[in-house]
Amino acid sequence: MTEGQPLQHEADWFVQARNLVAVRRYALAEELTRRELARNPRSAVALTVLSMVLSEQKRYAEAEAAARSAIAVRPLYGEAYYLLAVGLINQKRATEAGAAIDTALELDPSDPKFYALRSQLELAWDFPAQARATAEAGLRWNPKHPDCLYQLLRALRRLDDNARAETTARTIIGLNPGYWRAHLALGELLLLREAYLPAEEHFRTALRLEPSSQDAKNGLSITWKQRYWLPRQMEKLDTPLIKTGEWLEARLGKAGYPLLFIGLVLVCSLLCLPLGLLYGWAYLRWRLAPVVLQLRGRPLAWLGPLNWRLAVAGVGCLGALVLAVLLPTQLPVVAATMAGLAAVGVWREVWGEPVPEPDRRHVEWFWVVGAVAVVFLFWLDDTPPAFRARLTLFGYAAALSIMTFTQPQVSE
């Protein structure tokens, strides 16, 4: 009976410490482990548990020291070498970590988590085929081991075997629905094949399980963006531009991206300038023709610099700018404002002219459709709401002002 009591006590504290780690109460687990070490300072089990708890708290140097103490007490203890490797990996000492995990595998080749850590290192060294073989070796000891399955998933993705990688991710989630990294990986795989709704669901699950995951936030943002046609096409256009920028940066250094930007500006200018000149010249020829000026009731004096219509239009644009700056950027406020502006535009087009011109008979729909399009784009796009609302409000209100004050009235 006296021999069984210490064993029972050791099992009790170990189970308690493991449960505390499972619920991420690392400080209490460390306190419990150090209490055990105060009673039994040469307990290799307690020293390895302490190393694990310290690693979870990102105290990697202390975790390494605890693992080395465990090895000093029990040199043939594979778990101690495993935790030493964990501490060394987190300190970016991959070569030493590889030696430690190799020793752990020599001492205990039946523990799947040793294979999972070795596979992780091989992926870091850019040996995906070897990492896949190592993970599969661990799965032969335990086909349901989640860490081995996850490292296999990562290796398959690196080898572009996305179909098998997706199957592996679903296997992990089926065995352990709380494995957030598997949800993240599955979301990324579904995003690649444009399955946006299920991808969003898995990104949301990953964020619920691990709210600090920046990768899950980025994946969710990209999913919202790419589920619409126009952003997807812009992404396809953006990819060659990024590759061109990287190519220029590799050859010209920091001057590569500014040179790319200048080139894009020049290309856009070369494309837009001829069209702008062509349309501008055609419009001016028509607009300044004496017959057109007479028919539209616009004298040549309208071109004078002090024309009151231009002055009022300028004041209107200034008012549009003030509106865009001061108006709250919530969607209901923007929608209500756009509805009011659209009503003013329709009123101006329908009742503001005694005789509507034939080529402008249905222009009032411009204001209605334009307002709906602006509100729709405000809801659709993922740029910052303040910038989006202010820019669209200014553009719409300024267009209304210019159209209202510069368009001549047809005389009765």
Secondary structure, DSSP 8 states (H G I E B T S, - for coil): -TTHHHHHHHHHHHHHHHHHHHTT-HHHHHHHHHHHHHH-TT-HHHHHHHHHHHHHTT-HHHHHHHHHHHHHH-TT-HHHHHHHHHHHHHTT-HHHHHHHHHHHHHH-TT-HHHHHHHHHHHHHTT-HHHHHHHHHHHHHH-TT-HHHHHHHHHHHHHTT-HHHHHHHHHHHHHH-TT-HHHHHHHHHHHHHTT-HHHHHHHHHHHHHH-TT-HHHHHHHHHHHHHTSHHHHHHHHHHHHHHHHHHHHHHHHGGGHHHHHHHHHHHHHHHHHHHHHHHHHHHHHHHHTSHHHHHHTT--GGGGSTT-HHHHHHHHHHHHHHHHHHHS---HHHHHHHHHHHHHHHHHHHHHSSSS--GGGTTTHHHHHHHHHHHHHHHHH--S-HHHHHHHHHHHHHHHHHHHHHHS-----
